[in-house]
């Protein structure tokens, strides 16, 4: 996959050359570049923004620098692209969207600043995304988060191929609790089921705890989620155990 970013602040993307992303770049699993679209400005002061027609607060990104940066990018890398605009009006980015975007051969992120974009810039765009109902000073940090979420799904990027499928949200649930050595620390013990080597029991425990954590912390994720008969039974147990605890009664198997 190739990922290009159009940004006024290329230096902000230095963290993407570290850790797992950095290793993916070193292995050639990902081709990544940032273009400073200020170099496509048309005046000696390198202005890329101007006041909005009709008046109003703030400044808007001008169309010429971004259009011309895209022209050069397309000339260097012809072929289909998903061009992504980071914008509050975009659809909410989540794990399902990350998996879909990970199938693309070429992604281009346009990072805005100031009050917004000249509306004509949207004609270049195939997808608009938002990370949530809040406002940040520019599109760089949201773009980095999206790129990290997408890139880690590419084949070979994660050291263990089983890591991504067990992440939170992959099956619609939050991830189950996990433990490592030592088996007991400051009076807190690793659950016995995880130490007995019975993989079937471990799988059942993990599913039940995943359901428990989701029901307790993000019950909205369960709405409309198709659970098989086993998962429904485990969720019923979770709810029954919670009622027992709330009533002050001892838990029974």
C-alpha positions as CSV (number, residue, x, y, z in Angstrom):
1,X,0.0,0.0,0.0
2,X,1.0,3.6,-0.7
3,X,-0.1,6.4,1.6
4,X,0.4,10.1,0.8
5,X,-0.5,13.0,3.0
6,X,-1.0,16.6,1.9
7,X,-0.1,18.8,4.9
8,X,1.3,22.2,5.9
9,X,3.3,20.6,8.7
10,X,5.2,17.5,7.4
11,X,7.3,17.4,10.5
12,X,4.3,16.4,12.6
13,X,4.4,12.9,10.9
14,X,7.8,11.9,12.4
15,X,6.1,9.5,14.9
16,X,5.0,7.3,12.0
17,X,8.6,6.4,11.4
18,X,8.9,4.8,14.8
19,X,7.7,1.5,16.4
20,X,5.6,-0.9,14.3
21,X,5.0,1.7,11.6
22,X,8.7,2.4,11.3
23,X,9.4,-1.4,10.9
24,X,6.7,-1.7,8.2
25,X,8.4,1.1,6.3
26,X,11.8,-0.5,6.7
27,X,10.4,-3.9,5.4
28,X,8.8,-2.2,2.4
29,X,5.3,-3.3,3.5
30,X,4.2,0.3,3.3
31,X,5.2,3.3,1.1
32,X,4.6,6.6,2.9
33,X,5.2,10.2,1.9
34,X,4.1,13.7,3.1
35,X,3.8,16.6,0.7
36,X,3.9,20.2,2.0
37,X,1.3,21.8,-0.2
38,X,2.6,25.3,0.7
39,X,5.1,24.8,-2.0
40,X,2.3,25.1,-4.5
41,X,1.3,28.6,-3.3
42,X,1.2,31.4,-5.9
43,X,2.7,34.4,-4.1
44,X,6.0,35.3,-2.6
45,X,4.6,35.0,0.9
46,X,3.5,31.4,0.3
47,X,-0.1,32.1,1.3
48,X,-2.3,29.0,1.2
49,X,-5.4,30.7,2.8
50,X,-7.7,33.6,2.2
51,X,-10.8,35.3,3.6
52,X,-14.2,33.7,2.8
53,X,-16.5,35.3,0.2
54,X,-19.5,36.8,2.0
55,X,-17.5,37.6,5.1
56,X,-17.1,35.7,8.4
57,X,-14.5,34.7,10.9
58,X,-11.4,32.8,10.1
59,X,-9.5,31.9,6.9
60,X,-10.1,29.2,4.3
61,X,-7.6,27.0,2.5
62,X,-7.4,28.1,-1.1
63,X,-8.1,25.5,-3.8
64,X,-5.0,26.1,-6.0
65,X,-2.3,24.6,-3.8
66,X,-4.2,21.4,-3.0
67,X,-5.4,20.9,-6.6
68,X,-1.9,21.3,-8.0
69,X,-0.4,19.1,-5.3
70,X,-2.9,16.4,-6.3
71,X,-2.1,17.0,-10.0
72,X,1.6,16.3,-9.3
73,X,0.8,13.3,-7.1
74,X,-1.4,11.8,-9.8
75,X,1.2,12.3,-12.5
76,X,3.8,10.5,-10.3
77,X,1.5,7.8,-9.2
78,X,-1.3,7.2,-11.7
79,X,-4.0,4.7,-10.8
80,X,-7.0,4.6,-8.5
81,X,-6.8,6.3,-5.2
82,X,-9.0,6.8,-2.1
83,X,-8.7,10.5,-1.3
84,X,-9.6,11.2,2.3
85,X,-10.6,14.5,3.7
86,X,-10.5,15.0,7.5
87,X,-13.6,17.0,8.3
88,X,-16.2,17.2,11.1
89,X,-18.9,16.5,8.5
90,X,-17.3,13.2,7.6
91,X,-18.6,9.8,8.7
92,X,-17.3,8.4,12.0
93,X,-14.0,6.4,11.6
94,X,-14.1,3.0,13.3
95,X,-12.5,-0.4,13.0
96,X,-14.9,-1.5,10.2
97,X,-13.8,1.6,8.1
98,X,-10.1,0.8,8.9
99,X,-10.5,-2.7,7.5
100,X,-12.2,-1.4,4.4
101,X,-9.5,1.2,3.7
102,X,-6.8,-1.4,4.3
103,X,-7.9,-3.1,1.1
104,X,-7.0,0.0,-1.0
105,X,-3.7,0.2,-3.0
106,X,-3.3,4.0,-2.5
107,X,-4.7,6.3,0.1
108,X,-4.3,10.1,0.1
109,X,-5.0,12.2,3.2
110,X,-5.8,15.9,2.9
111,X,-5.1,17.7,6.2
112,X,-6.8,21.0,6.7
113,X,-6.2,24.0,8.9
114,X,-7.7,27.4,9.7
115,X,-11.5,27.7,9.5
116,X,-12.0,25.2,6.8
117,X,-11.6,24.4,3.1
118,X,-12.8,26.1,-0.1
119,X,-15.7,23.9,-1.0
120,X,-14.3,23.1,-4.4
121,X,-11.6,21.0,-2.8
122,X,-14.2,18.4,-2.0
123,X,-14.5,17.6,-5.7
124,X,-11.1,15.8,-5.3
125,X,-12.3,13.7,-2.4
126,X,-13.7,10.2,-2.4
127,X,-14.2,9.8,1.4
128,X,-14.7,12.2,4.3
129,X,-14.0,11.1,7.9
130,X,-14.2,12.4,11.4
131,X,-12.8,10.9,14.6
132,X,-15.6,12.2,16.7
133,X,-17.7,15.2,17.8
134,X,-14.8,17.5,18.8
135,X,-12.6,19.9,17.0
136,X,-8.8,19.9,16.7
137,X,-6.4,22.5,15.2
138,X,-5.6,20.5,12.1
139,X,-6.0,17.2,10.3
140,X,-2.6,15.9,11.0
141,X,-3.2,14.1,14.3
142,X,-6.5,12.5,13.1
143,X,-4.7,11.4,9.9
144,X,-1.9,9.8,11.9
145,X,-4.4,7.9,14.0
146,X,-6.2,6.6,10.9
147,X,-3.0,5.7,9.2
148,X,-1.8,3.7,12.2
149,X,-5.2,1.9,12.5
150,X,-5.1,1.0,8.8
151,X,-1.5,0.1,8.4
152,X,-1.5,-2.4,11.3
153,X,-4.0,-4.4,9.4
154,X,-1.8,-4.9,6.4
155,X,-0.2,-8.4,6.0
156,X,3.1,-8.7,7.8
157,X,2.9,-5.4,9.7
158,X,2.2,-6.9,13.1
159,X,4.6,-9.5,14.4
160,X,1.9,-11.9,15.3
161,X,-0.8,-12.6,12.7
162,X,-3.3,-13.4,15.4
163,X,-2.9,-10.0,17.1
164,X,-5.3,-7.9,15.0
165,X,-8.2,-10.5,14.9
166,X,-8.3,-10.4,18.8
167,X,-8.3,-6.6,19.1
168,X,-11.3,-4.8,20.6
169,X,-14.1,-4.1,18.0
170,X,-12.9,-6.8,15.6
171,X,-15.9,-9.0,16.5
172,X,-18.0,-6.2,17.7
173,X,-16.9,-6.7,21.4
174,X,-14.3,-5.2,23.6
175,X,-11.2,-7.3,24.2
176,X,-11.1,-9.7,27.2
177,X,-8.7,-9.0,30.1
178,X,-5.1,-10.4,29.6
179,X,-2.4,-11.3,32.0
180,X,1.3,-12.2,32.0
181,X,3.9,-13.2,34.6
182,X,4.2,-13.3,37.6
183,X,1.1,-15.4,38.4
184,X,0.5,-13.4,41.5
185,X,1.4,-9.8,42.2
186,X,0.5,-7.7,45.3
187,X,-2.3,-10.0,46.2
188,X,-3.7,-10.1,42.6
189,X,-3.7,-13.5,41.0
190,X,-4.0,-14.5,37.4
191,X,-7.2,-16.5,36.9
192,X,-6.6,-20.2,37.3
193,X,-8.4,-21.0,34.0
194,X,-5.6,-19.2,32.1
195,X,-3.0,-21.4,33.7
196,X,-4.5,-24.8,33.3
197,X,-3.6,-25.3,29.6
198,X,-7.2,-26.2,28.6
199,X,-7.6,-24.1,25.4
200,X,-11.3,-24.8,25.1
201,X,-12.0,-23.5,28.7
202,X,-9.7,-20.6,28.0
203,X,-11.6,-19.7,24.9
204,X,-14.9,-19.8,26.8
205,X,-13.5,-17.7,29.6
206,X,-12.2,-15.1,27.2
207,X,-15.5,-14.9,25.3
208,X,-17.4,-14.6,28.5
209,X,-15.1,-11.9,29.9
210,X,-15.2,-10.0,26.6
211,X,-19.0,-10.1,26.8
212,X,-18.9,-8.9,30.4
213,X,-16.6,-6.0,29.7
214,X,-18.6,-4.9,26.7
215,X,-21.9,-5.2,28.6
216,X,-20.5,-3.2,31.5
217,X,-18.6,-0.5,29.6
218,X,-20.0,-0.3,26.1
219,X,-23.5,-1.9,26.1
220,X,-24.3,0.1,23.0
221,X,-22.0,-2.3,21.0
222,X,-24.3,-5.2,21.8
223,X,-27.3,-3.5,20.2
224,X,-28.0,-5.4,17.0
225,X,-25.0,-7.6,17.4
226,X,-25.7,-11.1,16.2
227,X,-24.6,-13.5,19.0
228,X,-24.6,-17.2,18.6
229,X,-26.3,-19.5,21.1
230,X,-23.1,-20.0,23.1
231,X,-22.5,-16.3,23.4
232,X,-26.1,-15.6,24.3
233,X,-25.8,-18.2,27.1
234,X,-22.6,-16.6,28.4
235,X,-24.1,-13.1,28.3
236,X,-27.1,-14.4,30.3
237,X,-24.7,-15.8,32.9
238,X,-22.9,-12.4,33.1
239,X,-26.1,-10.6,33.7
240,X,-27.3,-13.2,36.3
241,X,-23.9,-12.9,38.1
242,X,-24.3,-9.1,38.2
243,X,-27.8,-9.3,39.6
244,X,-26.5,-11.7,42.3
245,X,-23.7,-9.4,43.3
246,X,-26.0,-6.4,43.4
247,X,-28.4,-8.2,45.6
248,X,-25.6,-9.0,48.0
249,X,-25.9,-12.7,47.6
250,X,-22.9,-15.0,47.2
251,X,-22.0,-16.2,43.7
252,X,-22.7,-19.8,42.9
253,X,-21.6,-21.9,40.0
